[in-house]
């Protein structure tokens, strides 16, 4: 694995399907919706990548989730 990048905006070439933070709901959002949200302007997604694979992210949007809605593991 190469060095982790500094946080930057998500790019079309960034691989999101292998992202795993340990929380299924968050992993699913990154894999299914991060690119769509960035493209549609409903969220600004920043990532840290290694070998074009997203290893960390944060997102700014007007949507929120209640902690109880996130299933662990």
N, C-alpha and C positions, 0 to 999 in steps of 0.2 A: 504494500500500500504506500502511495506517495504521501507527501506532506499535505496536511489539511489546509485548505484555502482560508483566507479571511472571509468574513461574511460578505455576501454580495447578492444582487438580485438574481432570482431564478432565471436560467436560460433554457431555451428549447432543447438544447443538447444535454441538459442535466438528467441523469437517470434517477428516477424517484422510486422505482418498484422494489429496490432492495433496501430501502430505508426501514430501520427497525429500532424504535425507542423503547419497546417493551409494552406499549399500550396499543391494543388493536385498533381502537377508534381513531387515534392520531395517525398510526401507520396507514390506515385506510384513507384518511383525508389526504395525506401527502401523496399516496400512490394514485388516487382517483381524481382529486380535485385541485391540487396545488397549481398545476399548469393551467387548468381551465380558469381558476379564480384569477390568476395573474393575467391571462389573456383577456378576460372579460372586465378586468379592472375592479372586481369585487374584493380583492385582497392584494396587498403588496407582500410578496414572499421573498425572504432572504434566506440564503443557504450557505453552508460551509460544505465543500466537496473535496473528495479525494478520488482520483482516477475517474472523474466525471460522475461519480456516484454521490448522492446527497447523504451526508453523515450527520448533519444537524440542520435545523431550520427554525425560523420564527416568522410569524405572519401578523400583519396588521390589517384588520377588517372591522366592519361594523357588526359582525355576527358574534354571538357568544354562545357558550355551552355551559350548562350547569355541571358542576363537578360530579353529581350523581349520574349524569348521562354518559360519563366515560367509564367504560368497563375495564377493569384491570386485567392484564395478562391475556 
